[in-house]
Amino acid sequence: MNHELLLVEDDIDLGNVMKQYLEINNFSITLCRNGKEGLQNFRNGVFDLCILDVMMPEMDGFSLAKKILQISVNTPFLFLTALNQKSDRMKGLQLGADDYICKPFEIDELVLRVQNILRRTGKSSNIASQQIGNYDFDRSNLLLSLGNNEKRITLQEAKLLELLLQNKNTVVKRPHILTQLWGEDDYFAGRSLDVFISRLRKYLKKDPQLSIENIRGVGFKLNC
């Protein structure tokens, strides 16, 4: 299974070299040229790790990391920077960065650091799924499995399930879900959310210990 990486780097030449080299090493790369583009792609995809340049137009790497963590608190990320300053390294680590590498660097070193992060965070290829009650949730391949029965779900269903799972047994407020997954809190997005919740309930119904509870007027809670 190839790991999906989000690479956000505004240096055109360096970004292209990094993308090509990481792909040679069996990573799937989505390359973005600024922070806003990176955030949009993160919202629309499923990524195992983010590689973020610090100094970028539109939105710097630190601001982008904060927004990514609001969407998916368990997503690991690595900062790239030309600033070899202690204050910047400290800021990155305080945000929860899994690693920090200063330019210029050897591409081989970047690959090793990425592999180490995936191994530490349990995202290496031998740990591909999470447990939800009696179900296995393979986020990368969009699969829900119960015994020998597999159900391939949509990307949006997977993102919603992951958000609920990250906050299991805790109410996730409806406006938060809508802004994180649909980008806006309006009537049509709200109707879509209700449809997706109904689908997830149907998929998970074979485990009586699992439920998605509707807290009227507030949000939803995954009980497991």
C-alpha positions in Angstrom: 0.0 0.0 0.0 1.4 3.4 -1.0 1.3 6.1 1.6 -0.5 9.3 0.6 1.6 12.4 1.4 0.6 16.1 1.2 3.6 18.2 0.1 3.3 21.9 0.3 6.3 23.8 -1.1 6.3 27.1 -3.0 9.8 26.6 -4.5 8.9 25.1 -7.9 12.2 23.3 -8.6 12.6 21.9 -5.1 9.0 20.9 -4.9 9.3 19.0 -8.2 12.5 17.3 -7.2 11.0 16.2 -3.8 7.8 14.9 -5.5 9.7 12.9 -8.0 12.1 11.4 -5.5 9.4 10.5 -3.0 7.4 8.8 -5.8 10.4 6.8 -6.7 10.4 5.6 -3.1 6.8 4.4 -3.5 5.0 7.4 -1.9 1.9 8.9 -3.5 2.4 12.7 -3.5 -0.1 15.6 -3.8 2.1 18.7 -4.4 0.7 22.2 -3.6 2.4 25.6 -4.1 0.9 27.6 -1.2 -0.9 27.1 2.1 -4.4 27.8 0.9 -4.1 25.2 -1.9 -2.6 22.8 0.7 -5.5 23.2 3.0 -8.1 22.7 0.3 -6.4 19.5 -0.8 -6.2 18.3 2.7 -9.9 18.8 3.2 -10.6 16.9 0.0 -8.2 14.0 0.5 -6.9 11.4 3.0 -3.3 11.8 3.9 -0.9 9.8 6.1 1.6 12.6 6.5 2.0 16.3 5.6 5.3 17.9 4.6 5.0 21.7 5.0 7.3 24.5 4.1 7.3 27.2 6.7 7.7 30.3 4.6 5.0 30.3 1.9 2.6 32.8 0.2 -1.1 32.9 1.0 -0.7 31.0 4.3 2.6 30.0 6.1 3.3 26.5 7.2 2.6 27.1 10.9 -0.8 28.5 10.2 -1.5 25.6 7.8 -0.5 23.1 10.4 -2.9 24.6 13.0 -5.8 24.3 10.5 -4.9 20.7 9.6 -4.8 19.7 13.3 -8.3 21.2 13.7 -9.5 18.8 11.0 -7.5 15.7 11.9 -5.6 15.9 15.2 -3.7 12.7 14.6 -2.2 13.6 11.3 1.6 13.7 11.5 3.5 16.5 9.9 7.1 17.6 9.2 8.3 21.2 8.6 10.7 22.3 6.0 12.5 25.7 6.6 15.4 27.8 5.4 15.4 29.4 8.8 17.9 27.7 11.1 16.7 29.6 14.2 15.9 28.0 17.5 12.7 30.1 17.9 11.3 28.6 14.7 12.2 25.1 15.6 10.6 25.6 19.0 7.4 27.0 17.4 7.1 24.0 15.1 7.7 21.5 17.9 5.2 23.3 20.2 2.6 22.9 17.4 3.2 19.1 17.6 5.5 18.6 14.6 6.8 15.1 14.3 10.0 16.4 12.8 11.8 19.5 11.5 14.4 19.7 8.7 16.4 22.7 7.6 17.2 23.6 4.0 19.4 22.7 2.3 19.0 19.0 3.0 19.7 15.7 1.3 16.6 14.1 -0.3 17.7 10.7 1.1 17.5 12.2 4.6 14.0 13.4 4.0 12.9 10.0 2.9 14.4 8.4 6.0 12.7 10.9 8.2 9.3 10.4 6.5 9.7 6.6 6.9 10.6 7.0 10.6 7.6 9.2 11.3 5.2 6.7 9.6 6.7 3.9 11.7 6.5 5.8 15.0 2.9 6.9 14.4 1.7 3.5 13.4 1.0 4.4 9.8 3.6 2.0 8.3 2.1 -0.5 5.9 1.8 -3.3 8.4 -0.7 -1.2 10.5 -3.2 -0.1 8.0 -6.5 0.0 10.0 -8.1 1.2 13.1 -10.6 -0.7 15.3 -14.1 0.5 15.7 -15.9 -1.9 18.0 -15.8 -5.2 16.0 -15.1 -3.4 12.7 -11.7 -2.7 11.1 -11.6 0.7 9.5 -8.9 0.9 6.7 -8.8 4.6 6.2 -6.3 4.6 3.3 -8.3 2.1 1.3 -11.7 3.3 2.4 -12.8 -0.1 3.7 -15.0 -1.1 6.7 -14.6 -4.8 7.5 -16.5 -7.1 9.8 -15.1 -10.6 9.6 -15.0 -11.6 6.0 -17.5 -8.9 5.0 -16.0 -5.7 3.5 -17.8 -2.5 2.6 -16.0 0.2 0.5 -17.2 3.6 1.7 -16.8 7.0 0.0 -14.0 9.5 0.9 -16.5 11.9 2.6 -18.0 9.0 4.6 -14.4 8.0 5.7 -13.6 11.6 6.7 -16.8 11.9 8.7 -16.2 8.5 10.4 -12.6 9.5 11.2 -13.7 12.8 12.8 -16.3 11.0 15.0 -13.7 8.3 15.9 -11.1 10.9 16.9 -13.7 12.3 19.3 -15.4 9.0 20.3 -17.8 9.1 23.2 -17.7 12.9 23.0 -20.2 15.2 21.3 -18.9 16.7 18.1 -20.8 19.9 17.4 -22.7 20.1 14.2 -21.3 23.4 12.9 -17.8 22.0 13.5 -18.4 19.0 11.4 -20.0 21.1 8.6 -17.2 23.6 8.4 -14.4 21.0 8.6 -15.9 18.5 6.0 -18.1 20.7 3.8 -16.4 24.0 4.2 -19.6 25.8 5.2 -22.5 25.6 7.6 -25.7 26.0 5.5 -28.9 24.2 4.9 -27.7 22.1 2.0 -24.5 21.0 3.8 -26.6 20.2 6.8 -28.9 17.9 4.7 -25.9 16.2 3.3 -24.5 15.6 6.8 -27.8 13.9 7.9 -27.6 11.6 4.8 -24.0 10.6 5.6 -24.8 10.0 9.3 -27.7 7.7 8.2 -25.3 5.8 5.9 -22.7 5.3 8.6 -25.4 4.0 11.0 -26.4 1.5 8.4 -22.8 0.3 7.9 -22.2 -0.1 11.6 -25.5 -1.7 12.6 -24.1 -5.2 12.9 -22.2 -4.3 16.1 -24.9 -3.6 18.8 -22.2 -1.9 20.9 -21.8 0.9 18.4 -24.1 3.8 17.8 -24.0 7.3 16.4 -26.2 9.4 18.8 -27.9 12.5 17.7 -27.7 15.2 20.4 -30.6 17.3 19.2 -29.6 20.9 18.5 -25.9 20.2 19.3 -24.3 17.5 17.2 -23.4 13.8 17.1 -21.5 11.3 19.3 -20.0 8.0 18.3 -20.6 5.6 21.2 -18.2 2.7 21.3 
